[in-house]
Amino acid sequence: MADLTYLFVQRDLESSVYAAVAKYLQRREDKSWKKVAKDSTRFNLMLGDRNKLPYSKLGQIRGITQVVNYYRGSDIICRKASLVRTLKDYCEKKKLRMFEWMTTSFVIYPPCDEEVKVIGDETLVRRRRSRSDERDQLKKFAEGKPRVTWIAKSSSGAKGDGIRISSDVESLVQMVDSQKKAYVIQQYIDSPLLLSGGRKFDIRCWVLLDATYTIYLYREGVLRTASEEYAPDRLDHLTAHLTNHSLQQELSENFGKYEIGNEMFYDEFDSFLQDNYGVGLDTAILPQIRSIIKSCLGIVQSSLNTTGLDYWSFQLLGFDFMVDSDLKVWLLEVNGAPACAQKLLSGLVQSLVETAIDPVFVPYGRVQHGPNLFDQI
Ligand code: ADP
């Protein structure tokens, strides 16, 4: 391979994946990749932070191929509120029912500004709301359904921050109003598939979109498990209901009791499914996961496409799912800058480079340095 250069402008190492990609490129035997100074505009690959990418540095020099590690605009599915909005808008436009893999969801915004009127001795304060606020629809939907449980999640939140579960819609809406953030309030999946010890889990899958918008799914995924038994009657028992890693680690003394680091990998999950349900991961779960990923990314393809721009993009995405007791898969969220389980990191990095970076520069005669675990779906 001829000499290629990369610009590393990642400031917060929130996700260590691209730091690991940079190290991998430096180390690789063919020694084709060289790092350039931060102010350089002559580079082939830009590795930066989501939302802080200096796009203006791209396309300044004619005649060189450039690729960047995010699709501009991918927030339309990578924030919880935008994901709900995007799916709803699509279904409304196409006159379709909402996708059956998304629980009934409403986007709630805190009042955005206040209009103060003084009439005589009286001061009237009218709080204005975003036109996209769906609290009225939520209240109407929830009317007469006291047994439905809801989960409120801040749109930009992560790691379980600010999540509340309750059957009292009014109190959830009040909670949102007391915050300064957009929230999604969605129907709680109250009959989850439970692992040994009656514990809940979610599944993280890594998905790669290459420069031609081809979709790949990483062959290995991880189940993030709860440390405590699921407790449908104790909605405030966070470690029984929320499977976020950091929350489990921080709040449960049983963290690591069932699985090392509360992580279960596919082979063990497959055995669990075979033993308890007589089905395999490959037949019962993964086809649903692939189909959801393809639908979701298909919907936003025209918004994210880089055709016609003078640079290419690729992006690693983290799709989070839950499975219910009927083995139905539900999409929870799409993470735009996913971290990777330590055990899988080196394989993921090598496969990412060989799937999304090498082919842009060496379309023919690719050098493979190990098994590539990204499968086109
Ligand atoms: P965060 O970005 O904070 O991780 P998530 O959407 O992943 O937010 O939700 C955190 C956790 O809450 C998930 O890992 C899952 O255990 C639980 N959870 C989220 N949405 C639902 C839902 N609709 N029904 C049941 N559990 C949910």
Residues whose N, C-alpha, C, O or C-beta is under 5 A from the ligand:
A	BS01	ADP	T103 I151 G157 A158 K159 G160 D161 Q186 Q187 Y188 I189 D202 H241 L242 T243 N244 L332 E333
